[in-house]
C-alpha cells in the first residue's frame, strides 16, 4: 500500500499556549546544564529534560481515519528535523488517506501521558492510538507496576472511546539489572495479552545496537534510523489500517 502525505503542521503548547520551538530548546538546554552541574547523570538527563515537542497534526478530509501517536522523544523527532521523524514519514506513506496527530513530548513518562491523555483523545477522537511510552520510566528506574497501571489507563480510555491500540514497546540497557529489565519489558507483553492488543515488542529493533544509527547520546536514533523505525511499526499497523478503512466504507 503506497502512500504519501501532504503535511500541514501547527504549533500548540502543552497548555494551549503557542511557544516558539527555538525558545523551548534553549530553556531545555539551560535546564539540562543546571542539572548536570548539580551532579546528576548527563545521560539520564538527556531523557528527563528533553524539550516538549509541540502537538502536530496532518491535514486530511473529514471522515478519514485519525491516528494518534502518544509517545516520548523517540516519536517526537528529538535531535533531528521534524519532517525526518518516523511519525512524519508515516504521514507521508499514508498519502492523505488518514490524519496523523503527533502528541509526543520528549521526556514524557507514562504518568505524564496518562494525565493529559483523556483531553487529547476527547479532542482528536482517534480511530487508532499508537502508544509509545515507558522508556523514560525505565531510565528513571520507576516501578514497572506503576508504568503498567498508567499504560493500562490509556489503553482502557482508548478502547472506551472506540479506538484500536497499537502498543510500541521499548527496552532498557542491561546495566539496570536483568530482574528489572525483565519486569520492564514484560509490562508490554502482559498488557498486549490482557487487552488483546497488537504489539511491536521493540521499537528500536536493528537500531539500538548500531552506533551509526544512534545519536551521540546513545539514546536517540538518528535521521537515518527513522525509516527503519517506521518499518518496525508498519507490519503491525497496516492490518489495523485496513480494518479501519473497511469499517469506514461500510
BASE-341486 format. One record per residue: residue number from 0; z, y, x of N, C-alpha, C in turn. Coordinates in steps of 0.02 Angstrom, whole numbers, plus 50000, padded with zeros to 5 digits. Layout:
residues N
<NUM; <Z; Y; X>; <Z; Y; X>; <Z; Y; X>>
...
***
This chain:
residues 250
<0; <50000; 49940; 50043>; <50000; 50000; 50000>; <50000; 50062; 50044>>
<1; <49942; 50092; 50054>; <49936; 50151; 50097>; <49955; 50213; 50059>>
<2; <50002; 50250; 50086>; <50025; 50309; 50050>; <50038; 50365; 50100>>
<3; <50016; 50426; 50083>; <50034; 50486; 50121>; <50075; 50530; 50075>>
<4; <50100; 50585; 50100>; <50142; 50625; 50056>; <50136; 50700; 50072>>
<5; <50118; 50742; 50023>; <50119; 50815; 50033>; <50191; 50839; 50027>>
<6; <50220; 50860; 50082>; <50292; 50875; 50082>; <50304; 50950; 50074>>
<7; <50350; 50968; 50029>; <50374; 51036; 50023>; <50449; 51034; 50034>>
<8; <50474; 51072; 50082>; <50545; 51070; 50098>; <50578; 51136; 50079>>
<9; <50638; 51133; 50054>; <50678; 51193; 50045>; <50749; 51179; 50068>>
<10; <50783; 51234; 50086>; <50848; 51226; 50117>; <50903; 51243; 50067>>
<11; <50950; 51196; 50059>; <51009; 51207; 50018>; <51069; 51192; 50061>>
<12; <51119; 51235; 50060>; <51181; 51221; 50096>; <51220; 51169; 50057>>
<13; <51270; 51141; 50089>; <51309; 51088; 50057>; <51340; 51113; 49993>>
<14; <51363; 51173; 49992>; <51396; 51200; 49933>; <51351; 51251; 49898>>
<15; <51285; 51236; 49897>; <51236; 51276; 49861>; <51229; 51346; 49889>>
<16; <51239; 51352; 49955>; <51226; 51416; 49988>; <51173; 51405; 50041>>
<17; <51129; 51455; 50050>; <51075; 51449; 50098>; <51102; 51464; 50168>>
<18; <51089; 51419; 50215>; <51112; 51427; 50283>; <51054; 51415; 50331>>
<19; <51037; 51462; 50375>; <50983; 51451; 50422>; <50998; 51392; 50467>>
<20; <50947; 51351; 50480>; <50958; 51292; 50521>; <50982; 51310; 50591>>
<21; <50954; 51365; 50620>; <50974; 51383; 50688>; <51048; 51402; 50691>>
<22; <51075; 51433; 50638>; <51145; 51452; 50637>; <51189; 51390; 50633>>
<23; <51168; 51341; 50592>; <51205; 51279; 50587>; <51209; 51245; 50655>>
<24; <51153; 51244; 50692>; <51152; 51211; 50757>; <51198; 51246; 50806>>
<25; <51198; 51313; 50805>; <51241; 51350; 50851>; <51314; 51336; 50837>>
<26; <51334; 51340; 50774>; <51403; 51327; 50755>; <51424; 51256; 50774>>
<27; <51378; 51209; 50763>; <51394; 51140; 50780>; <51405; 51132; 50854>>
<28; <51361; 51163; 50895>; <51366; 51156; 50967>; <51430; 51187; 50992>>
<29; <51449; 51245; 50963>; <51511; 51277; 50984>; <51571; 51234; 50966>>
<30; <51570; 51203; 50907>; <51625; 51159; 50887>; <51630; 51100; 50934>>
<31; <51572; 51073; 50954>; <51571; 51016; 50999>; <51600; 51034; 51067>>
<32; <51579; 51093; 51094>; <51604; 51115; 51159>; <51680; 51124; 51157>>
<33; <51705; 51155; 51104>; <51777; 51167; 51098>; <51816; 51102; 51097>>
<34; <51790; 51053; 51059>; <51825; 50990; 51054>; <51823; 50951; 51120>>
<35; <51767; 50955; 51156>; <51763; 50921; 51220>; <51813; 50950; 51269>>
<36; <51819; 51016; 51270>; <51868; 51047; 51314>; <51939; 51026; 51296>>
<37; <51948; 51006; 51232>; <52014; 50983; 51210>; <52028; 50912; 51232>>
<38; <51978; 50879; 51262>; <51991; 50813; 51290>; <51965; 50755; 51250>>
<39; <51930; 50767; 51194>; <51904; 50713; 51153>; <51840; 50685; 51184>>
<40; <51822; 50625; 51165>; <51763; 50591; 51191>; <51700; 50628; 51170>>
<41; <51659; 50647; 51218>; <51597; 50683; 51201>; <51549; 50638; 51164>>
<42; <51549; 50573; 51180>; <51504; 50527; 51145>; <51522; 50522; 51071>>
<43; <51587; 50516; 51057>; <51609; 50513; 50988>; <51595; 50578; 50952>>
<44; <51605; 50634; 50987>; <51597; 50698; 50955>; <51525; 50714; 50938>>
<45; <51479; 50683; 50974>; <51409; 50692; 50957>; <51394; 50668; 50887>>
<46; <51434; 50620; 50864>; <51427; 50596; 50795>; <51470; 50636; 50748>>
<47; <51534; 50646; 50767>; <51582; 50677; 50723>; <51564; 50749; 50707>>
<48; <51538; 50787; 50757>; <51524; 50857; 50747>; <51450; 50874; 50739>>
<49; <51410; 50826; 50719>; <51339; 50840; 50709>; <51330; 50890; 50652>>
<50; <51281; 50933; 50660>; <51270; 50985; 50610>; <51246; 50958; 50544>>
<51; <51264; 50992; 50491>; <51241; 50972; 50424>; <51167; 50983; 50417>>
<52; <51131; 50932; 50395>; <51060; 50938; 50383>; <51049; 50955; 50310>>
<53; <51010; 51006; 50296>; <51003; 51028; 50226>; <50969; 50976; 50183>>
<54; <50986; 50979; 50119>; <50955; 50936; 50070>; <50880; 50950; 50068>>
<55; <50840; 50898; 50071>; <50768; 50906; 50070>; <50740; 50868; 50010>>
<56; <50686; 50893; 49983>; <50654; 50857; 49929>; <50579; 50866; 49935>>
<57; <50543; 50813; 49920>; <50470; 50817; 49918>; <50450; 50840; 49848>>
<58; <50391; 50867; 49843>; <50366; 50886; 49777>; <50326; 50828; 49748>>
<59; <50337; 50815; 49685>; <50299; 50762; 49650>; <50296; 50780; 49577>>
<60; <50247; 50753; 49544>; <50240; 50767; 49473>; <50298; 50736; 49434>>
<61; <50315; 50767; 49379>; <50367; 50740; 49336>; <50347; 50671; 49311>>
<62; <50395; 50627; 49305>; <50381; 50560; 49282>; <50372; 50510; 49337>>
<63; <50362; 50534; 49399>; <50356; 50488; 49455>; <50425; 50468; 49480>>
<64; <50431; 50410; 49511>; <50496; 50387; 49535>; <50527; 50435; 49585>>
<65; <50593; 50437; 49585>; <50631; 50477; 49634>; <50671; 50431; 49679>>
<66; <50664; 50441; 49744>; <50703; 50405; 49793>; <50754; 50452; 49824>>
<67; <50816; 50432; 49825>; <50869; 50472; 49855>; <50894; 50436; 49918>>
<68; <50890; 50471; 49975>; <50915; 50444; 50038>; <50983; 50477; 50051>>
<69; <51035; 50436; 50051>; <51103; 50460; 50061>; <51126; 50432; 50128>>
<70; <51123; 50474; 50180>; <51138; 50448; 50246>; <51171; 50498; 50291>>
<71; <51172; 50481; 50355>; <51201; 50523; 50407>; <51147; 50546; 50455>>
<72; <51164; 50557; 50518>; <51117; 50584; 50566>; <51056; 50539; 50577>>
<73; <51064; 50474; 50566>; <51008; 50428; 50576>; <50952; 50441; 50526>>
<74; <50970; 50470; 50469>; <50920; 50486; 50418>; <50907; 50561; 50414>>
<75; <50946; 50600; 50451>; <50939; 50673; 50449>; <50898; 50700; 50506>>
<76; <50864; 50656; 50544>; <50820; 50677; 50599>; <50857; 50718; 50651>>
<77; <50917; 50695; 50669>; <50956; 50732; 50718>; <50921; 50731; 50786>>
<78; <50915; 50790; 50816>; <50888; 50797; 50884>; <50812; 50796; 50888>>
<79; <50778; 50791; 50831>; <50705; 50792; 50829>; <50683; 50838; 50772>>
<80; <50619; 50850; 50768>; <50593; 50890; 50713>; <50599; 50853; 50647>>
<81; <50614; 50889; 50593>; <50623; 50857; 50528>; <50564; 50815; 50507>>
<82; <50504; 50840; 50520>; <50445; 50804; 50498>; <50433; 50740; 50539>>
<83; <50470; 50732; 50594>; <50464; 50671; 50634>; <50511; 50616; 50611>>
<84; <50560; 50633; 50570>; <50610; 50585; 50548>; <50581; 50531; 50503>>
<85; <50614; 50474; 50500>; <50587; 50418; 50461>; <50584; 50433; 50387>>
<86; <50628; 50476; 50362>; <50626; 50493; 50291>; <50563; 50533; 50275>>
<87; <50546; 50580; 50319>; <50484; 50618; 50309>; <50423; 50572; 50316>>
<88; <50427; 50524; 50362>; <50372; 50476; 50369>; <50365; 50433; 50306>>
<89; <50422; 50417; 50276>; <50420; 50380; 50213>; <50385; 50421; 50159>>
<90; <50402; 50485; 50155>; <50371; 50528; 50106>; <50295; 50531; 50116>>
<91; <50274; 50534; 50179>; <50202; 50535; 50194>; <50169; 50470; 50172>>
<92; <50203; 50414; 50183>; <50174; 50350; 50165>; <50167; 50342; 50089>>
<93; <50212; 50373; 50053>; <50210; 50367; 49979>; <50154; 50408; 49948>>
<94; <50126; 50455; 49985>; <50065; 50489; 49964>; <50071; 50522; 49895>>
<95; <50128; 50552; 49881>; <50136; 50587; 49817>; <50150; 50543; 49758>>
<96; <50160; 50478; 49770>; <50174; 50432; 49715>; <50248; 50428; 49698>>
<97; <50288; 50467; 49733>; <50360; 50469; 49719>; <50389; 50533; 49748>>
<98; <50445; 50551; 49724>; <50482; 50608; 49751>; <50537; 50581; 49797>>
<99; <50541; 50608; 49857>; <50592; 50586; 49905>; <50641; 50643; 49915>>
<100; <50704; 50629; 49901>; <50758; 50678; 49911>; <50802; 50654; 49969>>
<101; <50807; 50693; 50021>; <50848; 50675; 50078>; <50913; 50714; 50076>>
<102; <50967; 50680; 50057>; <51033; 50711; 50053>; <51076; 50691; 50112>>
<103; <51044; 50673; 50167>; <51080; 50651; 50227>; <51109; 50710; 50265>>
<104; <51170; 50700; 50291>; <51204; 50751; 50330>; <51229; 50720; 50395>>
<105; <51212; 50750; 50451>; <51236; 50725; 50515>; <51311; 50727; 50518>>
<106; <51341; 50673; 50543>; <51413; 50669; 50548>; <51447; 50644; 50485>>
<107; <51409; 50629; 50433>; <51438; 50608; 50369>; <51471; 50540; 50375>>
<108; <51529; 50533; 50343>; <51563; 50469; 50335>; <51553; 50445; 50264>>
<109; <51574; 50383; 50252>; <51569; 50358; 50183>; <51615; 50397; 50136>>
<110; <51670; 50422; 50162>; <51716; 50461; 50121>; <51683; 50527; 50099>>
<111; <51652; 50561; 50147>; <51617; 50623; 50131>; <51559; 50611; 50083>>
<112; <51523; 50557; 50095>; <51468; 50541; 50050>; <51491; 50528; 49979>>
<113; <51545; 50490; 49974>; <51571; 50473; 49907>; <51595; 50536; 49870>>
<114; <51621; 50584; 49906>; <51646; 50645; 49874>; <51590; 50687; 49843>>
<115; <51532; 50686; 49872>; <51477; 50728; 49846>; <51424; 50688; 49808>>
<116; <51431; 50623; 49807>; <51378; 50581; 49780>; <51368; 50591; 49705>>
<117; <51421; 50595; 49667>; <51414; 50600; 49594>; <51374; 50661; 49574>>
<118; <51386; 50718; 49607>; <51349; 50778; 49591>; <51275; 50770; 49607>>
<119; <51260; 50740; 49665>; <51191; 50732; 49686>; <51153; 50686; 49640>>
<120; <51183; 50629; 49624>; <51147; 50581; 49581>; <51139; 50609; 49511>>
<121; <51187; 50649; 49489>; <51180; 50680; 49424>; <51124; 50731; 49421>>
<122; <51115; 50768; 49475>; <51063; 50818; 49478>; <50994; 50787; 49488>>
<123; <50989; 50737; 49531>; <50924; 50710; 49550>; <50902; 50651; 49508>>
<124; <50949; 50614; 49478>; <50934; 50557; 49435>; <50882; 50510; 49469>>
<125; <50900; 50483; 49526>; <50852; 50442; 49563>; <50840; 50374; 49530>>
<126; <50782; 50345; 49545>; <50767; 50277; 49525>; <50789; 50227; 49578>>
<127; <50787; 50249; 49641>; <50809; 50206; 49696>; <50853; 50248; 49743>>
<128; <50908; 50220; 49763>; <50953; 50252; 49811>; <50952; 50211; 49876>>
<129; <50934; 50243; 49930>; <50938; 50212; 49996>; <51003; 50235; 50028>>
<130; <51051; 50190; 50032>; <51119; 50207; 50053>; <51127; 50189; 50127>>
<131; <51129; 50240; 50169>; <51134; 50231; 50241>; <51195; 50269; 50267>>
<132; <51252; 50240; 50258>; <51315; 50271; 50281>; <51360; 50216; 50310>>
<133; <51406; 50238; 50353>; <51453; 50192; 50382>; <51457; 50196; 50458>>
<134; <51403; 50219; 50489>; <51403; 50223; 50561>; <51458; 50266; 50590>>
<135; <51470; 50323; 50559>; <51523; 50368; 50583>; <51592; 50341; 50568>>
<136; <51599; 50302; 50514>; <51663; 50268; 50502>; <51678; 50221; 50560>>
<137; <51627; 50183; 50581>; <51637; 50136; 50635>; <51653; 50169; 50701>>
<138; <51617; 50223; 50717>; <51628; 50257; 50780>; <51697; 50290; 50782>>
<139; <51724; 50306; 50724>; <51792; 50334; 50721>; <51845; 50280; 50716>>
<140; <51823; 50219; 50709>; <51871; 50164; 50704>; <51908; 50164; 50638>>
<141; <51877; 50189; 50585>; <51910; 50190; 50520>; <51912; 50120; 50490>>
<142; <51960; 50107; 50446>; <51967; 50040; 50418>; <51905; 50017; 50380>>
<143; <51878; 49958; 50394>; <51821; 49933; 50357>; <51834; 49928; 50282>>
<144; <51896; 49914; 50262>; <51912; 49910; 50191>; <51901; 49978; 50157>>
<145; <51918; 50032; 50191>; <51908; 50099; 50164>; <51833; 50114; 50158>>
<146; <51796; 50095; 50210>; <51724; 50104; 50209>; <51693; 50065; 50151>>
<147; <51715; 50005; 50142>; <51688; 49963; 50089>; <51701; 49993; 50020>>
<148; <51762; 50019; 50010>; <51780; 50049; 49946>; <51736; 50110; 49931>>
<149; <51723; 50151; 49982>; <51682; 50210; 49973>; <51610; 50191; 49956>>
<150; <51583; 50142; 49993>; <51515; 50120; 49979>; <51510; 50089; 49909>>
<151; <51561; 50050; 49891>; <51561; 50019; 49825>; <51561; 50071; 49770>>
<152; <51597; 50126; 49780>; <51598; 50180; 49731>; <51528; 50208; 49720>>
<153; <51492; 50220; 49775>; <51425; 50248; 49770>; <51376; 50198; 49740>>
<154; <51385; 50135; 49756>; <51342; 50083; 49727>; <51352; 50079; 49652>>
<155; <51415; 50079; 49631>; <51430; 50074; 49559>; <51405; 50136; 49522>>
<156; <51412; 50194; 49551>; <51387; 50255; 49518>; <51311; 50253; 49513>>
<157; <51278; 50226; 49563>; <51205; 50219; 49561>; <51184; 50172; 49505>>
<158; <51216; 50115; 49502>; <51198; 50065; 49451>; <51214; 50090; 49381>>
<159; <51268; 50126; 49374>; <51284; 50154; 49309>; <51232; 50206; 49287>>
<160; <51202; 50239; 49336>; <51150; 50289; 49320>; <51081; 50257; 49314>>
<161; <51078; 50190; 49320>; <51015; 50156; 49312>; <50972; 50153; 49374>>
<162; <51001; 50167; 49433>; <50963; 50167; 49495>; <50973; 50102; 49534>>
<163; <50919; 50079; 49564>; <50923; 50022; 49610>; <50949; 50047; 49677>>
<164; <50984; 50003; 49714>; <51013; 50023; 49778>; <50985; 49979; 49834>>
<165; <50962; 50011; 49887>; <50944; 49977; 49948>; <50996; 49996; 50000>>
<166; <51032; 49947; 50025>; <51086; 49958; 50073>; <51058; 49952; 50143>>
<167; <51067; 50005; 50183>; <51042; 50006; 50251>; <51101; 49999; 50299>>
<168; <51106; 49941; 50331>; <51163; 49926; 50373>; <51155; 49953; 50444>>
<169; <51210; 49957; 50479>; <51212; 49980; 50548>; <51262; 49938; 50585>>
<170; <51259; 49939; 50650>; <51306; 49902; 50693>; <51340; 49952; 50739>>
<171; <51393; 49930; 50772>; <51429; 49972; 50819>; <51433; 49937; 50887>>
<172; <51446; 49975; 50940>; <51448; 49945; 51007>; <51502; 49891; 51013>>
<173; <51491; 49842; 51057>; <51539; 49787; 51065>; <51607; 49807; 51093>>
<174; <51610; 49867; 51124>; <51675; 49887; 51153>; <51728; 49902; 51101>>
<175; <51709; 49902; 51037>; <51759; 49912; 50984>; <51796; 49847; 50969>>
<176; <51776; 49793; 51001>; <51808; 49729; 50990>; <51770; 49688; 50939>>
<177; <51765; 49623; 50952>; <51724; 49581; 50909>; <51753; 49575; 50839>>
<178; <51819; 49574; 50833>; <51850; 49567; 50767>; <51833; 49627; 50723>>
<179; <51839; 49687; 50751>; <51824; 49748; 50713>; <51749; 49750; 50697>>
<180; <51709; 49733; 50746>; <51636; 49734; 50736>; <51615; 49686; 50681>>
<181; <51643; 49627; 50681>; <51627; 49578; 50629>; <51648; 49603; 50560>>
<182; <51707; 49633; 50557>; <51731; 49659; 50493>; <51687; 49717; 50469>>
<183; <51665; 49758; 50516>; <51623; 49815; 50501>; <51555; 49793; 50473>>
<184; <51520; 49752; 50510>; <51454; 49730; 50487>; <51459; 49686; 50425>>
<185; <51515; 49650; 50419>; <51525; 49607; 50361>; <51529; 49646; 50296>>
<186; <51547; 49710; 50299>; <51551; 49751; 50239>; <51483; 49754; 50204>>
<187; <51430; 49765; 50243>; <51363; 49771; 50213>; <51342; 49705; 50179>>
<188; <51355; 49650; 50213>; <51334; 49586; 50185>; <51374; 49568; 50122>>
<189; <51439; 49582; 50123>; <51480; 49565; 50065>; <51462; 49609; 50005>>
<190; <51447; 49673; 50018>; <51427; 49717; 49963>; <51360; 49696; 49934>>
<191; <51313; 49679; 49978>; <51248; 49657; 49954>; <51254; 49595; 49911>>
<192; <51298; 49550; 49930>; <51308; 49489; 49891>; <51343; 49503; 49825>>
<193; <51396; 49544; 49828>; <51434; 49557; 49767>; <51393; 49595; 49715>>
<194; <51355; 49645; 49738>; <51318; 49687; 49691>; <51244; 49668; 49684>>
<195; <51225; 49613; 49717>; <51157; 49588; 49714>; <51107; 49642; 49736>>
<196; <51117; 49666; 49796>; <51076; 49720; 49823>; <51028; 49695; 49876>>
<197; <50973; 49730; 49883>; <50930; 49719; 49941>; <50965; 49751; 50001>>
<198; <50958; 49718; 50059>; <50994; 49740; 50119>; <50948; 49739; 50180>>
<199; <50949; 49794; 50217>; <50922; 49795; 50285>; <50982; 49787; 50331>>
<200; <50992; 49729; 50362>; <51054; 49717; 50399>; <51067; 49766; 50456>>
<201; <51014; 49787; 50492>; <51025; 49832; 50548>; <50966; 49881; 50551>>
<202; <50980; 49942; 50534>; <50928; 49994; 50530>; <50893; 50004; 50597>>
<203; <50930; 49997; 50652>; <50902; 50011; 50719>; <50881; 49947; 50755>>
<204; <50861; 49897; 50718>; <50835; 49835; 50748>; <50775; 49851; 50792>>
<205; <50775; 49822; 50854>; <50722; 49833; 50903>; <50721; 49904; 50931>>
<206; <50774; 49941; 50919>; <50778; 50011; 50943>; <50840; 50022; 50985>>
<207; <50898; 50002; 50959>; <50963; 50021; 50988>; <50971; 50001; 51061>>
<208; <50941; 49944; 51081>; <50949; 49920; 51150>; <50892; 49941; 51195>>
<209; <50846; 49981; 51169>; <50789; 50005; 51208>; <50803; 50078; 51227>>
<210; <50820; 50090; 51289>; <50838; 50158; 51310>; <50781; 50208; 51301>>
<211; <50720; 50184; 51303>; <50663; 50229; 51295>; <50657; 50254; 51223>>
<212; <50689; 50219; 51176>; <50686; 50239; 51106>; <50749; 50274; 51083>>
<213; <50795; 50285; 51129>; <50858; 50318; 51112>; <50864; 50384; 51149>>
<214; <50894; 50433; 51115>; <50907; 50497; 51147>; <50960; 50489; 51202>>
<215; <50969; 50541; 51241>; <51013; 50537; 51299>; <51085; 50522; 51281>>
<216; <51106; 50536; 51218>; <51174; 50521; 51198>; <51186; 50447; 51185>>
<217; <51133; 50408; 51184>; <51140; 50337; 51173>; <51155; 50317; 51101>>
<218; <51155; 50365; 51056>; <51173; 50353; 50987>; <51114; 50363; 50939>>
<219; <51075; 50415; 50953>; <51023; 50434; 50906>; <50954; 50414; 50930>>
<220; <50912; 50387; 50887>; <50844; 50367; 50906>; <50799; 50427; 50916>>
<221; <50749; 50417; 50958>; <50701; 50470; 50973>; <50648; 50475; 50917>>
<222; <50604; 50523; 50926>; <50549; 50531; 50878>; <50504; 50468; 50879>>
<223; <50494; 50439; 50939>; <50452; 50379; 50944>; <50482; 50320; 50906>>
<224; <50547; 50321; 50896>; <50580; 50265; 50861>; <50575; 50270; 50786>>
<225; <50559; 50329; 50760>; <50561; 50339; 50687>; <50512; 50294; 50649>>
<226; <50451; 50284; 50672>; <50407; 50238; 50636>; <50434; 50167; 50634>>
<227; <50470; 50147; 50687>; <50500; 50080; 50688>; <50555; 50075; 50636>>
<228; <50595; 50128; 50630>; <50647; 50129; 50578>; <50615; 50120; 50509>>
<229; <50562; 50158; 50497>; <50528; 50151; 50432>; <50501; 50080; 50422>>
<230; <50475; 50051; 50475>; <50451; 49982; 50470>; <50508; 49933; 50457>>
<231; <50568; 49949; 50481>; <50626; 49907; 50466>; <50647; 49912; 50393>>
<232; <50638; 49971; 50364>; <50658; 49984; 50295>; <50605; 49959; 50245>>
<233; <50542; 49967; 50263>; <50487; 49958; 50215>; <50484; 49889; 50182>>
<234; <50492; 49834; 50219>; <50487; 49769; 50185>; <50536; 49759; 50128>>
<235; <50595; 49789; 50134>; <50644; 49784; 50080>; <50631; 49836; 50025>>
<236; <50604; 49893; 50044>; <50593; 49947; 49996>; <50530; 49936; 49955>>
<237; <50478; 49911; 49985>; <50414; 49906; 49949>; <50418; 49866; 49884>>
<238; <50451; 49807; 49883>; <50456; 49772; 49818>; <50495; 49811; 49766>>
<239; <50545; 49849; 49787>; <50582; 49890; 49740>; <50538; 49944; 49710>>
<240; <50495; 49973; 49753>; <50449; 50025; 49729>; <50400; 49996; 49679>>
<241; <50373; 49937; 49695>; <50325; 49906; 49650>; <50357; 49892; 49582>>
<242; <50418; 49868; 49582>; <50453; 49856; 49518>; <50463; 49921; 49480>>
<243; <50479; 49974; 49516>; <50489; 50039; 49484>; <50424; 50065; 49454>>
<244; <50369; 50058; 49491>; <50304; 50080; 49465>; <50286; 50040; 49403>>
<245; <50298; 49975; 49405>; <50281; 49933; 49347>; <50322; 49952; 49286>>
<246; <50387; 49965; 49298>; <50431; 49983; 49242>; <50411; 50050; 49212>>
<247; <50390; 50096; 49253>; <50371; 50163; 49228>; <50305; 50162; 49191>>
<248; <50263; 50111; 49205>; <50198; 50108; 49172>; <50201; 50073; 49105>>
<249; <50257; 50041; 49090>; <50264; 50004; 49027>; <50283; 50050; 48969>>
***
